[in-house]
Amino acid sequence: MSSDTATHAQPGQATGHQPPAWQRRLRRFGYAGRTGPGVRERLVPPYAEPGTRLWEILGATPSAAARIARWSGWGGPLLVALCAGLMRFWRLGSPDNVIFDETYYAKDAWSIWEYGYEGTWPKNANERILDTPQHIPLDDAASYVVHPPVGKWVIGLGEQFFGLHPFGWRFMVALLGTLSVLMLCRIGRRLFRSTFLGCLAGALMAVDGLHYVMSRTALLDLVVMFFVLAAFGCLLVDRDKARARLAAALPAGEDGTARPDPAVAQSLKLGARPWRIAAGVLLGLAIGTKWNGLYVLAAFGLMAVLWDVGARRTAGAHRPYRAVGRRDLGWAFLSLVPVALVTYLASWSGWFATSGTFDRAHGWRHSGYFRHWADSPEPGGGGYGTGGTFDGLLNPLRSLWHYESEVYKFHVGLDSPHVYQSNPWSWLVQSRPVSYFYESPRAGQEGCPKDAAEKCAREVLAIGTPLLWWTACFALLYLLFRWALRRDWRAGAILCGVAAGYLPWFLYQDRTIFSFYAVVFVPFLCLAVAMMIGALLGPPGASETRRVVGAVGSGALVLLIIWNFIYFFPLYTGQTIPMDAWRARMWLDTWI
């Protein structure tokens, strides 16, 4: 999240910044300094040229190898996403049951597409939905729900295509899970300027158990993750484009090398920034899915401003914070906060559109919960319906504000104990996962061997791939070092994503919360591990021995993570396994 450190002019380069005092003192003793990249390369680092050696070894002609390498920036991510998609859509309808909180969101999603708001379901609704023939016992009486509608609109889209059954309500979540792997590959490529490290980050997320299970379950948290990751990617593109404009505006010397220029750096207007506006829309959709997106909006807004500070400092601004305050801060706020707010309000359009009818015997019907609170003169109503000119505009907003205030009271007061609740301190080591589904088939039933000495186990366990998460703990420590002591902006950006999705939950340690909320920052953990592996591989100028040792160690680590995912795969997919095999996978007592 840090801004870039000013890179000072070196011998042989155009001057714009004075070197630091310690360099000036050492020059009296013959110190010449290191030659660094020019200011344009520091503003927009180039991508590494893709290599062709591997493809030539595999038998491709030099021209074919060059074409393959040229398309690897998209070909690699698409291949990783294809593998992730095949895994996520494999037997997506299994278990053929309503698992964990699907009992809320799958039905609310169907209702919101039917009425524009969440209706009421009887207690035996799940059984009737799964019956053959199916019965959908939905009543149009409004139901009180505690999450905004975007995630339910998304889940309901799959139900509109495939019907109200497990495959239908899981389809869109699986699709977003697959697309998020593709996005992470491309985001990692842009962040690290390396197609390999980008694809590695995406591949790690493809084999993360928590992301995998959440991609196959109709809950809201993976939808939040998708919009947060997409917003991060948009801000990353905006960063590159804004810095490219600064680089293009800098004056060049006789040798064509650009030099820092304080006047340009402090006064240049960066113009329209559509990618930042797109980020505002996506963050509004994240907030419209679950409110924890608000913290991400605040964190990403601060990060984007600090990126602007770093860009103007690198371009030569003597007072970059003042320059950003004058040129960028206002537009950054308008691009993110009001855009997110308007997007959030627009997501309630179905609720706003329900006019409803009123009678004293039943109250308001055919309208969303609290939709006419401000219109109602009855006890408990807002009583704002005075027939004023602006009642038609203001009363729905007043009603929504009242609804949201009641939901806030619910969330902060939610402290009912749950067997699978966990403290956020334990999330990174995955000490208390959540069991979404569990059955104990008898011998000869549902895939349990006929000669089994005891019952088998069939479970869907929302747990991250343990070796990946435990590796991520060390990767986060490495990134803290890179950010705090080396001022590496990439480390700061990844840490910002982790902090935005993770740290706010420490404010609610007395609340009933679960470890699967951590799926929101899983992409950033994978980026952290990829960055650490990139360091283990060694810099381009390292010796061959150093590179070989780094490659062997990194390759072994990645293979162990993949093996760990395969080992736990039956617990991610609800496969029937012998009880001894299930016990062998319960590495910690707290997993039971």
N, C-alpha and C positions, 0 to 999 in steps of 0.2 A: 504494500500500500504506500510505500515511500516514494517520494519523487526522485528523479535521477540526480545523481551527484554530478556536479559540473566537471567536465573533462577538460583539462587545461591544455593549451597549445604546447606542442612539443617541438624540438628542433626539426627544421625541415618543413614545418607546417606554417600556414598563415596564422598570425597572432590575432587574438581577440580577447583572451583572458590572460591575466598575469599568472604565472605558475605559483604554487604555494610557497610560503616563506622558506620551508625546509629545503625545497628544491633550489631556490635561489642561493641559499647559503652553501649547499653542497657543490654548486657549479664552480665555486672558487677553488675547489679541490679536484676539478676535472669531471664532475658528474654531468652526463649528457642527457639523461632521461631516456625513457623508452618511446619509440615511435608508435603512436596510436592511430586509430582510424580517423578520417576526417569528420568534420561536423555533420555532413550529410549522412555518412554511414552510422554515426552515433544517433542521429535522429531516427533514421529508418534503416536498421541493420538489414543487409541483403540476405536472401535465402541461400543456403548452401547449394551448389550445383549438384544435382542428383548423379550418383555414380552409375556406371554401366558394367563394371567388372563382374558383378554377380550374374547378370543376365548373359554375359558372354561366356562365363564358365558353364552356365546351364545350356549353352548351345545356340544362343541367339546370334545373328549376324550383328556387326557393329551398328548398322543403321537401325535394325530392329531393336537392339538394346537401347539405343538413344531414344527411340520413340517410347519404349516402355518406361524408361527412367523419367522422360518428360511428363508422362501421364501418371506417375506414381503419386503425385500430390493429391490426386483424386482417387486413383485406382486403389492405393493402399487403404485409405479410410473406407471406401465402399466395400472392399473385401472383408475388412474387420466387422463392419456393420452387417454385412450379409450373414456372417457366421453368428453374430449376436442375435440377429433376427430369427435364424433357423432354430436356435436354442430356445428363444423366448416364445415362439409360436408352436413349438413341439408339444402336442397334447395340452394345449392351452385350456381346454375345457375340463381338465382333471385337476383336482377333485370335482366331480359333478355335484357340487354342493355349494351352499352359501358359507364362506369361510370368514371368520373373524368379523371385522367391521364392514364387510361387503353387505351385511344385513341392513345397514343404513344407506350407504352410498349407491348401491346398485338400484335399490327401489326409489330413492330420491331422484336419481338420474332419469329413471323412466317417467316419474311424475312430472319433473320439470319440463320434459319435452312434450308431455301431454297437456299440461295446464299453464306452464310458465312459472309455477311455484311448486313447493313440496306438499303433496296431499297426505292423506291418512291411510295407513294400512292396518289390517287386523293382526292379532298376535300370531295367527297361523298362516300368515301370508307366505312365508318361505316354503312351507310344505305345499301350498296350493300352486305356487309358481313352478315348482319342480315336478308337480303331478303330470301324469299323462292320461287324458288331455289336460293342457295347462289352463289354469284359472288365474286371472289377474285381478285381485280384489281391491282395487284402488278407489278410494272415496275422495271427492273434491273438497272436503273440509280441510282447511289449512292446518299444517303440522308445524310445530315449533322446532326449528333446526338451528344449529350453532356454527355453521360454516357458510361462507359466501357461495355463490352458485357456479363459478367458472368450472371447477373440477367436475361438477356433476353434469354440466353441459357437455364436457368432453367425454365422460364415461357414457352418457346417454347417446352420443353419436354412434358409438359401436352398437348399442342396443337397437337403434333405428335401422341399422343395416342387417344385423344378425339375430335380432330378437332378444327377449328378456330371459336369457339363460346364461350359464357361466361363460361360454365363449364370447357371447355378445357383450357382456359387461366388462370383460377383461381385454377385449380387442384393442381399444384405443390406448389403454395403458401400456400394453405390449408394444404397440406401434411407437408411442412416445419413448419408451425405453430403448427401442432399437435406434430411433433417430437421435437420441441423446448420445449413443455411442459414436455415431457418425459425426455429430457436432463436436464431441470431445476430441476426436482424432484431428479434425481441422483446427480447433482451438489450440490444441497442443502444438500442432505444426506452426501456427502463427506465433505462439508464445515463445517457443524454443528455436524457431527457424530451422526445424528438423522434422522431416516427414517421419523418420524412424521413431523419434521420441513421441511425436503426436499419435502415431498408430499404437505405440506401446501403451500410452495412457488410455486410449480407447479400448485396447485389448484387455487391460487390467480391469476396467469397469465392466467389460463383457463377462468376465469370470468372477465378479464380486457377488457373493451369495445374497447379500441384502438387496442390491440393485436388481438382481435376477428375480428374487421372490416378489419384490415390490412391482416389477414389470409384469408380473403374472397375477396380480391381485388388484381388485377394483377399489383402491384407496386413493386418497387425495395427495399424499405426500410425494409420490413420484411425479405427479403433474406439476406440483410446486417446483421440484427439482428441474424439470424440463424447462420451465419458463425462466428460472434463475440462471441456468447454464446458457440459455439462448441470449439472455440479457448481457451476461458476461462476454459472450462472443461478440455481440454488437458493439459493446464498449471497447473491446480490443480492436475491432476494425476501425472504429472511430478514432482511436488513439493513433493508429498507423496513418490514417488519411490526414488527420490534423497535423501531425509531425511532417508528413510529406509536403503539405502546403508551406509550412515554415521553412523547410529545407529548400524548396524551389524559390522562395523569396529572398534567400540570403545572397549577398553579393559574392562574386567569385574573383579570385586573383588572376594574375596573368597566366598562371599554369592551369587555370580552370578549377582549382580547388576552392570550395566554398569556405568562407570564414565567418565566425560569429559576428553578429552586428547588433549592438544594443538597441538601436533605433527600430530596426525591423522586429526584433524579438519582443519589444515592449509595446509596439503600436499595431502590429499586423492583426487585421480582423480575419478570423478563420472561416467566416461565411457560414452557409447552411451546413448543419451537421445531422443529416437524416438518420444516420446509424444511432446517434444518441437519442433521438426521438423514438426510434424503434425500440431501444432499450427501455425507455419510459413506458411504452405500451406493454412490453413483455413483463415488466415489473408490476404494472397495474394488474395484469392477468394473474401473476403470482399471488399478489395480495388478494385478488378476487377468488382465489382458491383456498388459501388459508392465510390468516393474518400475520404469521411469522414472516411473510414477505416484506412487511414494513421495515424490519430490521435490515434486510438485504438492500432495500431501497436507500436507506440512510448510509450504509457502509459503502455501497457502490457509488453513491453520489460523492462521498468524500474521496474515494479512490480516484474517480474521474477528474476531480479538481486537482488533486495532487499530481496526476499525470500531466495535466496542463502546466502546472508549475515546473515540473521537470523538463518539459519540452521547451518552455520559454527560457529557462536557465541555460539549457544546453545550447540554444540558439544565440545566447549572449546577453540576455536581460540581466541587468545589475540588481534589480528589485523584482524578481519573478512573481512574488506573492501580490505585490501591488499591481503588476501588469495583468495577472489573472483576475484580480478583483475588478479591474476596470473593463477588461475585454471579454472574459469568459464566464465569470461566476454567475452573473444574472442569466445568461443564456443556458448555462448548465442547469440551473434551478428550474427554469421554465421548460426545458426539454425533458426533465425527469419527473418532478413532483406534480405540477398541474396535469401533465399528460397521464401519469399514473392514476391520478385522482379521477379524471374524466373517464379513463378506461374502466376503473373500478365501478363508477356509477353506471356506465353503459352495460356492465355485466349483469346488472339488476333489471335490465329492460323487461324481461318476462314478468318479474314481480310488479314493476311499475305499470305494466300494461293491463293488469287485472283490475277491472272496474268494480266487479262484484255487485251483490245485491244485499239489502239489509232488511231484516224483520226482527221484531222484538223477541220473538220466541227463540230464534236460532242465532241472532247476531249477523255478522257479515258472512256471506257465503260466496263461493266462486271467486275468491281473491286470496292473495298471499297473506301469511301471518303478519299481523300488525299493519297490513297495507293501509287500512283506513283508521288507524289509531288517532291521527290528528283530526280527522273529520268527525269522530264520534263524540256526541255530548254525553254519552252514557258514563257511568262510574268506571274509572280506569282508562277512559279515553282522553285524548288531548284537548278536545273541545275547541279546536281552532277553526272549525268550519263555520265562520261567521258570514260567509257569502262575499268576502272581500274580493277585490280584483285579482289578487295574486294567489288566492287559495288553491287554485288548480295546479299551480307550480310549486308553491311552498309546502303545502300539506303533505304531499308524498315524500318530500325531503325530510320534513319533521318526523313523519312516521318511520322512515328508514333510520334516522338518527336515534329515535327511541328504541327501535328494534336492536340496533347495534349496541346501544348502551346496556340493554338487558343481556345481550350475548356476552359482552365484556364481563359483566358481573358473574355470569355463569362460569366463564373460563377461569377467572382469577380465584373463584371459590371452589373449583373442582378439586376435592381432596379425598374422594371416596377411594379406599384402598382397593388395589387390583393385584392379583397374583403375579402378573407379569410387568408391573411398573418397575422403573429403574431410575437411579439418579444419574444425571448427565456425566458425573465424574467417571462412571464406569463404561460409557459408550465406546470410547476409542479402543478398549480392550475387549469389547463385546462380551461382557461378563453376564448379562441378563437378557438374552434374546426373547422374542415373543413367539409362542406357538400359535399359529393361525388355525391349525387343523390337526386333530389326532384321533386315530381309531386303532383298535387292537383286534384285527381279524383273527378268527379261530382257524385252526388247521383245516386246510382244504377250502377256505373261503377267501375271496378277493385277492388271489395270488399268493396266499400263505401256503407253503408246502403241506401236503397231506400228512407227511411223516414228522411234522414239526412237534417237538416235545412240549412246546408252550405256545402261547399266542404270539403273533407277529406284531410289528409296529408299522403304522402308516402315519407320517407326520409331514406338515409343511411348517418349517421353522425359519423365521425371519432373522437370520444371522449372517453377518458379513463373513466372507472367506477369512478364517482366522489369521493365516499367515500374511495375507495382504494387509489386514488392519494392524497387526502387530508390527509389520514393516513400516506402515504409515506413521506409527508413533515415532520411530527413529527418523523418518523422512521429515516430519514436522520440526524436529530438533535441528536437523541440518538446514532447513529453510529459515528457521529463526536466526541461525548463525549467518546465513547468506544475506538476510535482510538487515540485521542489526549491525553487523561488522563489515560487510562488503557492499551494502546498499544496493543489492540486486533487486531491481523493480519486479522481476518475474516472481521471485520468492515472496515479495510483499503482496503481489496480486493474488497469488494462490492462498497465502495466509489470510488475506481479506475475505476470500470466499469461504474458507473454513470457519473463520471467526463469525461471519455474518449468519451462518447457518447453525452454529454450535453454541457460542457464548451466551446468546440471549436466554437459553433454557436454564442457565444457572440462576437467573432471577426468579425462577418458579420451581425451586427444589422441593417446596412443600406441596406442589400440585401433582396430580396424577399424570405422569408422562412416561413415554415408552422409548425404547432404544431405536425403533424403526424411524423415528423422526430424523435420525441422522442421515437418511438417504439423501437429504437435500444437499449435504456437503460431500457426498461420496465422490463426485467428479473431481473435486479439488484435492481430495486425498490421493486419487489416482495420478493427478498431475504432480503432486508432491513426490510420490514414489518414482515416477518417470524422471523427474528432475534429478533425484538422488542417483538413480541408475545411470543417467547421463554423466554425472560426476564420477561414478565408479568406473565407467568406461574409459575415462581419461580425456584430457584435452587433445585437439588435433595434433599438436606438436609433441605429444608424449612419445617415449621410446616404444619400440615394438613389444618388448617384454611387459611394460606397463599396460599397454593396450590388450595384450593377450590375457594377462591376469585379470584385468578388469572385465573383459568379455566373458571369461569363464565364470567368474564370480557372479556377474549380473545374469548370465544365462541360467546358471543353477538356481538363482533366486526366483526368476520368472517361472521356470519349470516347476519348482516346488509350489508356487502359488497356484499354477494351473492344476497340478496334481491334487492340491488341497481342495480346490473347487470340485474336481471330479469325485473325490472321496466323499464329500458331503452332498453330492448331487441328489441322492435318493431323499435326503431330508428337505431339499429345495423343491422337489417335484411331487411329494406325497406318494412315493413308491412304497409298496409293501416289502419289508425286509425282515429277516429273522430278528428276534428280540436281542440276541447276542450282538448282531451287527449294529443295532440301534444303540445298545449300551456302549459299544466300542467308540461310537462317535460322540458320546457325551463326555467330552474332555474335561469339563468342569462340572462340579455338582450343581452350580447355579444355572446350568443349561436345562435342567430337568424341571 
